[in-house]
Amino acid sequence: MSPGDRAEGVARLRRAVATIEGRREAAPTRAADRLPLTRALDRALGGGLAADGLHEIAPASALDGPAAMGFALALAARFMAVRRRVAIVMAEDFALAEMGALYGPGLAAFGLDLSRLVFVRAPDASALFQAMEDALKSGAPAAVIGEAWRLKSYDLAASRRLLLAARAGGAPALLTAASAYGAADGFSSAAETRFEIAAAPSAHPPSAGGGRGLPGAPAFAVRLVKARIGAGGAGQGADPTRIFRLAWRAEELSFDEPTLSLPVAAAVDDRPRATRA
Amino acid sequence: MTDRARRAHEIDPRAPLAVVATVKNARRLAGVDANAARLGLAPGLMLADAEARQPSLVVCDVEPEAEARLLERVADACARFTPLTALDGRDGLMLDVSGVAHLFGGEEGLVAEVEARLSRQRLTVAPGLADSPRAAWALARFSLRRIAPAGLAGKDFARLYHDLPAAALGLDAETCADMARAGLRRIGDLALRPRAPIAARFGAETIARLDALAGDERGAISPRFPAPDLSVERRFASPIATSEAAFVALAKLADDLALLLERRGKGVRRLELMLFRIDGGARRISVGAGRPLAEAKAMARLFGERLAGGAEEEIDAGFGIDLMRLSCLIAEQVAPAQGEWERLEESAGARSLADLVDRLSARLGTRRVTRLELVAAHLPEQAVAATPAALGETRAAGQGNRHCEEQSDEAIQQRSQRFWIASPIGRAEARAFAVEERPAEGRAMARNDEACDAPTRPLRLFERPEPIETLAEVPDGPPLRFRWRRVLHEVAAIEGPERIAAPWWRRPGAPTRDYFRAEDALGRRFWLYREGLYGRETTQAKWFVHGVFG
């Protein structure tokens, strides 16, 4: 038996033990530590969202703040489904006062497990970043969401600190820049990914009484503004002109690329081929 | 009283001093210092008479609050002698010194130490030490003897106490006056008479007091702070003057405490650090932990976070700290450190999370680090409760009970029943099992809404619903468009109403709310409601945005 055979055998046995114990995803290797979102987004991101990076989420307009936070929470829910740990949701006091406090039943209906969420209110942005850094470094959470309002202190150094903390703890930092609507292109930070989120019309199931339809599953129009592809990454990178449409399926804890059911101005490449031109 | 006035007003220590209070519209002396007493002045004298007798008398007003504060500070400072300190009326302190006297070289040493420490702060002390609180009180106030030997009985007891005035029993002034009228002026007069007539004449309380004085009845004091389970302390021959040095000493104290805890197999849930300054100041800092802590480093770090958080001021060493005490206020059994192999990773995760929660709670405050729990209540704003995450385990049990009450109370409507979760959260083992079944809850909730898997409750709820202007086809119909925060929204899809009545069985008359989930043309989703049933409760329906969906 050559040494190579033996090593392979041991690896196979290890995998078998891991499968028996049902903790296959518990200790993923670093390179494979990417969370798949949807097919189109994964192609751009190089296999999914890095599970140990800093990801920024900015709303497209002043009224898209809830959608941005919804997207961040959806990402956290996906991370929580993969890594069976808690997520920590942090927010600046001012953001909560301005946008409304996070509401337990709504979070539960959104697919988040309330018993695995810890909420932190920070008095100001610097306390928020510090708390995020501590939380990321501890390695305890599956994801850390931070909703920041005053972004004056969020610069290259601050974002770099968050990124390094995320790397050290192996957990993703999801920073929602609630007040920076429409400013996603002008940011300069060390983040790996930056999304600009707008609410998108959902598929409206017809109402029984006729007339207007019912609101459907939450839908987002996602613009990938920045995507840093690591060494050996096969992603296409960011294309700020392209808009991805996603719907959040709270039941399956997954994103969906819906077929558009409404005559809205869709991104050109999302249309079925037959209708083009 | 006079000591405080002298300290506050910088009065010459040789001048006779009295404090006055207004009693029944008359200005009377409430307290006199030693100089004034030597000149024949006594509390109760009219101010005019006193000034006529002694024109050089310095007079200050009584300030009960300031005196109470001073007394509390002194009580805290006296915690260096014993953990059981209690306030005794407005002008006394009671220390339970059972079993601590030997630390100060016997009872004489202890009394001398107390006196020396307090007189250094320019406080006059009249100490008394005896077997029972009542006896010590009598000695302190009415006798020149300071220490009654232990186990005093019979003749020795009589010699010491029977000559004291009847007021030394601590009865109210009226009873004392009654006794004086009957010719009973000393304790001996009462103690040597048959008990039944005394009880009949002056009340059973008199007899009880006599028994308490003799120590026949075990009297207890009610301490300001409960005695800790465990405490370790360090005295410094040369006082510490910097906060860095205090932290070094704290780390050593934490080591000592960890050793004690380990021997008992316990961990600490609530810790208190007391710093005694050489100038008589004392400071208490307490921190809580989400899980029983047994590691010294974690304890020291909690105090570091608390002091760095800004909620507490820095350690002020003043003229120096000469005694530090670390007490464990609440201890709990800790599970043995070695767990099963397959749960090792999860328990490590739970531990690092608990550490993180403790640190954030210490820095930001426990109210800022929370978990949310669903409550079975109909009004959306009451359907959730935030509990401090640092409470950890203890919370689950109490919370469960509360749920049950609320449910029986409000089990009428169907809707909010779905938001019902009552399983223990936050316990490490429970978490390991709960993982398997947890995601089902979120799903079950969505599945109830058949075809449409949109959440029925908003992600964010406004603390105060925000009023909006709406336009609808019919007065009680759903809105066609509405204006919120100065922006006009065209409603493209809407679902409702979901009617939620106010809890009329508690407070009748509150308007019913009809909730709608509305989506505007650009896909933003709002949770609107109309207050009041049109035609029945109101003719002018008011509309509000209560929350937003993600």
Interface residues (C-beta under 8 A of the other chain):
Chain A: E21 R23 A26 A27 L63 D64 P66 A67 M69 G70 F71 L73 A74 A81 R84 R85 V86 I88 A97 M99 G100 A101 L102 Y103 G104 P105 G106 L107 A108 A109 F110 G111 L112 D113 L114 S115 R116 L117 V118 F119 V120 R121 A122 P123 A127 A131 D134 A135 S138 G139 A140 P141 A198 A199 A200 P201 S202 H204 P205 S207 R212 G213 L214 P215 G216 A217 P218 A219 A221 W248 R249 A250 E251 L253
Chain B: E342 E345 E346 G349 A350 S352 L353 D355 L356 V357 R359 L360 R363 L364 R368 V369 T370 R371 L372 E373 L374 P380 A383 V384 A386 A389 F419 I421 S423 I425 G426 R431 A434 V435 R438 P439 E441 G442 R443 M445 A446 R447 A451 C452 D453 A454 P455 T456 R457 P458 L459 R460 L461 F462 E463 V487 V491 A492 A493 I494 E495 R517 A518 E519 A521 L522 G523 R524 R525 G547 V548 F549 G550
